[in-house]
Amino acid sequence: MSTDHAQGFSTRAIHAGQDADPATGATVVPIYATSTYTQAAPGQHKGYEYSRSGNPTRTALETALASLEEGERGLAFASGLAATTAVFGALLRPGDEVVASADLYGGTFRLLDKVFKPWGLVAKYTDDSSAAGFEKLITPKTKLVWIETPTNPLLQVLDIAALAEVSHKHGAKLAVDNTFASPYLQRPLRLGADLVIHSTTKYLGGHSDVVGGCVVGAKDLLDPIKFYQNAAGGVPGPFDSYLVLRGLKTLSVRMDRHCANAMELAPWLKAHPAVAKVYYPGLADHPGHTVAAKQMKSFGGMISLKLHGGIPAAQLFLTRTKLFSLAESLGGVESLVCHPTTMTHASIPKDVREARGVDDGLIRLSVGIEDVADLRADLERALTTA
Ligand code: PLP
């Protein structure tokens, strides 16, 4: 299957791992809806035995994901959290420590706090997302540094190259959840990270019609994660694999529009009299703007904001938008608005999340690819009545 990393990103998104089907010539990778594979004699098969261990539609997706993130190997999972679980479960042992940034997807925090803490993993969170901030928490027991950039939901930008250096200095691996940026905007492995994780539910699938996840990295590091994938079984089915693969083909054109729309809305929101604060790395006064400009191709489609009217104004706003649907998730073609404290980050205790700046007045926008004038009109209406 084609995996030529020298080809351009959009070419690889359409072709990597997606050669015409050898059996039929089908141009688009077929949905191999089979759980098992007929063998000529015991052990004599064509590379597939049982679809938890491997399925050709999933192989195509895994090959394409590896190519887009410029990694040796990709592994697809049933969800972003199944991918994260496989990383923690395969690479860490009870007594090991993970250092993560405090601003983090609520489900990742819940997984660390409610599943892996009882199992014996120690997670430490830093509010100072600089390399020095991380280094203060790293000990000889730290095996993994886990970051998102930009972060969910406060859109902080972390310097991947600097964090790779500090992690490696102390013998730890750096894992980057690249869900908010997508490989089109940011390739963490090229910047020195060891693992890239995605919720493919988001920009990679791109149409809010599938839940999935993946891990990409060097073959050796992924060997135990591949073992875990089969042993624990959190794999995507062939139809889900097909949907993500189909989404990948248009990733670059969708991302360009997500970024262009957000880049137009963010300064407009900032200048709006009802808006108190806008979190968007594309704004020149965003604290992470310089690092984002260095490590990202563009600034993404996610914007967070707070209103002058505080919590009551936010509550009104959330019920007034029409094009921006009030819904969990992000990264689909349609615009969504989300209230992190009651939705995506509800599993983080109130005092912990409020100390991190995620309060009930925070609003998160996933800017879709609709006409930006319509999106602006929708926000304007919601802001003037909020
Ligand atoms: N990482 C980030 C940054 C997310 O926003 C999410 C989900 O919202 C996840 C991981 C988890 O992915 P999934 O919902 O596919 O399990």
Boltz pocket constraint, residues with backbone or C-beta under 6 A from the ligand:
constraints:
  - pocket:
      binder: B
      contacts: [[A, 78], [A, 79], [A, 80], [A, 81], [A, 82], [A, 105], [A, 107], [A, 108], [A, 148], [A, 152], [A, 177], [A, 179], [A, 180], [A, 198], [A, 199], [A, 200], [A, 201], [A, 211], [A, 212], [A, 213], [A, 329], [A, 344]]
      max_distance: 6.0
